[in-house]
Amino acid sequence: MSERRTITPTHRYRNNDKLIGIGNAFWNRSYENGVAGIVGDLEDGVFHMPDGHEFVNFTVCSYLDLDTHPAVIDGAVASLRRFGVLDHCIPRTRVQTPVLLELEESLGELFGAMVISALSTAAASTGLLPMIASGHLGNGTRPLMVFDKNAHVSLAHAKPSCADESEVVTCGHHDLDFIEDMCLTYERVCYVVDGSDSLGGYAPVQELAELQDKYNLLVFYDDSHSLSAYGERGIGYVRTHSPVLDERTITVATLTKGFGAGGTAILLDGYPEQTRRLVERFAGPLGYSQKMNAAAVGAALASAEIHRTEELTRLQGRLRSNIALFDSLVQTEQAEGTYPIRVVPMSDDTVVDAAKQVFAAGFYTSPVFFPIVARGTAGLRVMLRAGQSADQIKRLCTALVEAGARPAGPLPGAVHR
Ligand SMILES: *Cc1c(COP(=O)(O)O)cnc(C)c1O
């Protein structure tokens, strides 16, 4: 038996020992303290737990509350009845009902792009990135794949499969000098980055556009956090600010966060219609797994209609004033930004107790702490939404300050109640 071999992993692009070793300790501590694994019924914006505890969830990414909008719910139900089938299980490239075509036409008009839908952004990126790495989506040249260090896990997940098609490197966060160096070294480069970061901040789209013009750089943006919440008709940060909306810019954005439905939109510009066929056939799960189902499509069609009206502008305005109200009460590094996520600083030792205390006061905020984030950067993640009332935000802020958050404003402690 002694000659049987053990395996030494290369861990060039992933490492489960590290991921699970670090991550599971974090989850276990959260779970044991009752700030993870929570179950409750949602009614009129309030969660009701079996033990009678009630709370408002301040860690939901549905920034405009479209996920519970009556028109969106009705849209989902009506669509299921209209198309008569939730998911006709066969690749759409063979036989399909018009359900996805209707959605893609609507979203295409809304966002001014060629839209291909997929079950999730994770599924879309998993499928698209290796196609970019092999040059089949792009101009035929295999690009060096440069992943931003902070790229969302759904993007980083594609590194090993991209590495089998091309070369993969990871660069510092928004390291434009490195990207330019690579553009000078390699025939073609693709930079993979979040358009809007999960912890606040946006990609340097203007500076990247200059590199796109100078070196034909391809940029793959995941703009999931800013769709709907940002820009005219909710077109998101990248499409609002990037001057390069052609085949050198590929964007994916979830329809599950601000958009309030389900699935994802792949946004392409300047690609021929055949590209759609190629993506549908060969972009991983898009070709072999399920698609957005009729209920999700109905919800998305209804949400798209809301995006075409004044109501969207009103909801975006309410989101902005809720963010401003929060910033006037609690200090965070993200204050003053347009981004709806805040991290209320706490110490690694106190953050879980703070989360428990705030939860007992009727608000869920999610604690992040070492080893999930670097030592000294622990905090409670708070997400503002259009549908939160001023009273809920004020009471949350009072609870946060009582749990150790620093009040905002000129006089420490001068919290408006
Ligand atoms: C939430 C999020 C995702 C996941 O989106 P799904 O459509 O649920 O797969 C992907 N990327 C980013 C940047 C996200 O914030």
The ligand as an SDF file (V2000), in Angstrom:
LIG
                    3D

 15 15  0  0  0  0  0  0  0  0999 V2000
  -24.3180   39.8050   -5.5270 C   0  0  0  0  0  0  0  0  0  0  0  0
  -23.2510   39.7520   -6.5380 C   0  0  0  0  0  0  0  0  0  0  0  0
  -23.1770   38.6930   -7.4380 C   0  0  0  0  0  0  0  0  0  0  0  0
  -24.1100   37.5230   -7.4000 C   0  0  0  0  0  0  0  0  0  0  0  0
  -25.1410   37.7440   -8.3170 O   0  0  0  0  0  0  0  0  0  0  0  0
  -26.0810   36.5240   -8.7530 P   0  0  0  0  0  0  0  0  0  0  0  0
  -26.8670   37.0650   -9.8900 O   0  0  0  0  0  0  0  0  0  0  0  0
  -26.9120   36.1960   -7.5670 O   0  0  0  0  0  0  0  0  0  0  0  0
  -25.1880   35.4000   -9.1370 O   0  0  0  0  0  0  0  0  0  0  0  0
  -22.2010   38.7290   -8.3950 C   0  0  0  0  0  0  0  0  0  0  0  0
  -21.3230   39.7320   -8.4590 N   0  0  0  0  0  0  0  0  0  0  0  0
  -21.3570   40.7720   -7.6000 C   0  0  0  0  0  0  0  0  0  0  0  0
  -20.3620   41.8760   -7.7210 C   0  0  0  0  0  0  0  0  0  0  0  0
  -22.3120   40.8050   -6.6090 C   0  0  0  0  0  0  0  0  0  0  0  0
  -22.3460   41.8120   -5.7530 O   0  0  0  0  0  0  0  0  0  0  0  0
  1  2  1  0
  2  3  1  0
  2 14  2  0
  3  4  1  0
  3 10  2  0
  4  5  1  0
  5  6  1  0
  6  7  2  0
  6  8  1  0
  6  9  1  0
 10 11  1  0
 11 12  2  0
 12 13  1  0
 12 14  1  0
 14 15  1  0
M  END
$$$$
